[in-house]
Each structure stands twice: as C-alpha cells, then as structure tokens.
Amino acid sequence: MKKVNGKREGDLRPEYKRSDFGHLVRGKHAQRSTEQSNIVVLDPQVARAFPNDRAVNRALRAVLRLRKAKATRSRRFRRTG
C-alpha cells in the first residue's frame, strides 16, 4: 500500500508557479459544449414513464407519425371555395 503524502490535493509542486499558467477562465468552453451536445434532460415525472432511451425514441416517433397523418388528413378534406 502507498504511503499517504502530507500534501493536500490542490497544492502545486514547488517547480510550478501560479503565474506560469496565465489568466484562467472558469467554464470557458461551457457554451460551446452545450450547443454541440445532443443530451436532453427529462423532468423526473417524464423519466419515470420511460425505462430507457429506446422507449423515449419509440414514443417520439409515434407522435411524429400521428402528427404527419393528421396533417395529411386535414389537407385532403379541406374545402375549396
């Protein structure tokens, strides 16, 4: 088993200085990563209704099919005046 060193986790080694790193910005790439991500967070109530991602995709595809069928039907029966 390794001996635990007396140093804390966040300390820099003596050969490094804080000034060597320049100006640091927290969350510099956060905006870009959220724009490029395809992760969707569901409300807890909705998440309980679907056991996995496959079930969510199946339900969303069914909604899209219904919406498309409804649009086709309403176009077909529209009266022209």
BAVO-123876 format. One record per residue (C-alpha): residue number from 1; residue in one letter; x, y, z. Coordinates in steps of 0.25 Angstrom, whole numbers. Each point is the difference from the previous one (the first is absolute). Layout:
! BAVO-123876
 num residu     X     Y     Z
 NUM      a     X     Y     Z
...
***
This chain:
! BAVO-123876
 num residu     X     Y     Z
   1      m     0     0     0
   2      k     5    14    -3
   3      k     3    10    11
   4      v    -8    12     0
   5      n     7    13    -2
   6      g    -2    11     9
   7      k    -4     9   -12
   8      r   -14     5    -3
   9      e    -6    -4   -13
  10      g     0    15    -6
  11      d    14     4     3
  12      l    10     2   -11
  13      r    13    -6    -1
  14      p    12     9     4
  15      e     5     1   -14
  16      y   -13     6    -5
  17      k    -5    15     3
  18      r   -14     5    -2
  19      s     5    10    -9
  20      d     5   -10   -10
  21      f   -15    -3    -4
  22      g    -4    14    -4
  23      h   -15     4     2
  24      l    -9   -11     2
  25      v   -15     0    -3
  26      r   -10    -9     6
  27      g   -10    -6    -9
  28      k     7     5   -13
  29      h    -6   -10    -9
  30      a   -13    -3     7
  31      q    -8     8   -10
  32      r     6    -8   -12
  33      s    -2   -13     7
  34      t   -15     2     2
  35      e    -2     5   -14
  36      q     7   -13    -6
  37      s    -6   -10    10
  38      n   -13    -8    -3
  39      i    -3    -3    14
  40      v   -14     3     5
  41      v    -4     0    15
  42      l   -14    -5     2
  43      d    -8     4    12
  44      p     0   -11    11
  45      q   -15    -3    -2
  46      v     2    -2   -15
  47      a    13    -8     2
  48      r    -8   -10     9
  49      a   -10    -2   -11
  50      f    12    -5    -9
  51      p     9   -11     4
  52      n    11     3   -10
  53      d     4     8   -12
  54      r    -6   -10   -10
  55      a   -14     2     6
  56      v     1    15    -1
  57      n     4    -1   -14
  58      r   -11    -9    -3
  59      a   -10     9     6
  60      l     5    12    -7
  61      r     0    -7   -14
  62      a   -15    -3     3
  63      v    -3    14     3
  64      l     7     4   -13
  65      r    -8   -10    -8
  66      l   -13     4     6
  67      r     3    15    -3
  68      k     4    -3   -14
  69      a   -13    -9    -2
  70      k    -9    11     6
  71      a     6    11    -9
  72      t    -2    -9   -13
  73      r   -14    -3     4
  74      s    -4    15     3
  75      r     6     4   -14
  76      r    -8   -11    -7
  77      f   -13     4     5
  78      r     1    15    -1
  79      r   -11     7    -8
  80      t     4     9   -11
  81      g    -9    12    -2
***
